[in-house]
Amino acid sequence: MTEKGAIFSQNVKQVAFNKEHHDRMMARYDFFMCVAKDCANNYANIELEKSRAFNIRNKVFKYYDKLLVDFETNVIKNGGTVRWALDADEAKYMVYTILNDEKAKNVVKTKSILSEEIELIPFLEMKKINVTETDTGDFICYQYNELPSDPNHSAAHKSRSEIAEIYSEKFGVKENLNAKQLMTVTRKVLNDKYSNADAAITGADFIVADTGDIIFSENEGNVLKSIANTDIHIVLVGIDKLIPSIDDISVLLPLSSMYEVTKNKSKSIYTILNKPAKDEFRNQKLYVILVDNNRSKMLEKEQQRRIITCIECGACHSICPIFNTIGGHVYENAFPGPVGAIKSIVDGYEEAAHLATLCMSCHQCEEYCPMKIKISDLIFRNKVEIAKNDGSLLGEKRLFNFILKRVGNRKDMDKTKEFINRFELKQLIKKTWGARREIPKFAEKSFSEIWRDINEIE
Ligand code: SF4
């Protein structure tokens, strides 16, 4: 096991046996299940819609280079500026250079997994830029100096009393505020930040090749407030967010928010941004930074590249029994959960090895995935690739070889008692299998033994 894998195992043990954490994750799971079971009923034919979405996103694979250039051309035509960042460092420097050139010191930022992927906030803070997270969940996590535990429900791992405690410490408010009061404090702090902000950094749900449009969906209004209050708008977006045509959003947007676990069961604010605001009062500048950061490497993988079609609906996190046991933080990845486990393959085999063990092939996530992504198959592809190339999954390799050998010669197995077979197997695989999992029982008698008994063959 790699060093990273060993630390990871320790963290998993701690969190998986924490009853409070478990109860919170289960409450979140139950809530998701209540909402999710009705979602498909909003469609006359959900499978047809999924197939449409699948085709739209697959079309992009074929024409990526052309469509990206179309997008760039259209953004420029609409009055924006486009920059291309090959990796995380380039992207961070580009953001900083723009802010520095524009003399922007106070920045409001909306939810962006990409910004966590490239570790943007610590970098900007090092450069003395004040950044405020405006998504409520992210804002709470930021007070703890923590990454969101789940891309869709960032602070789901925190209880109300924990949040009340940190708010009292940071903002000098009374201890033990209720949820409504905590929201009032959040709004007040954020409203001050909006009015003093020089620039906004946002992500994007989709970018549209044939129009140069940038699409946002949200349920808090913080994206709109951030853009409306600042004259510099930086959109930090991965090249994987590209869609061919504006007509495609009628399929993709509802699917991407169909599992939003909110009262409304969906995101309520959709924004299509076409150009920077320019009138007698404002002269806004729009910068779009298109980030690759290993996405092209992912596209080269014939199987695993399917994960690029993910529209971040969050269903796989919410349903996955493993994610619901260990939560998002132990993944130590901007993309925790099943999607992150697949994407990590481009960060190197060492990085991906321990994450590839976080799937038990129950296939539940696939039932809910609106993009028909065969998630557990792709994690399995990672396992195969890692075992072939790196040996980090040597334990699993040994297990499969052992089983193959034993099953290939059942007569050998029949010579030993069932409990001995089980003990022997457990010893061999305990590191990979885990000390607390029971090894499946072998049948007392093999088929050939039973056959011989029935037919009285010696
Ligand atoms: S198939 Fe794997 S990733 Fe999907 S829900 Fe089951 S354990 Fe989680």
Residues whose N, C-alpha, C, O or C-beta is under 5 A from the ligand:
A	BS01	SF4	C316 I319 C320 P321 I322 P338 L358 C359 M360 S361 C362 H363 Q364 C365 I375 S376
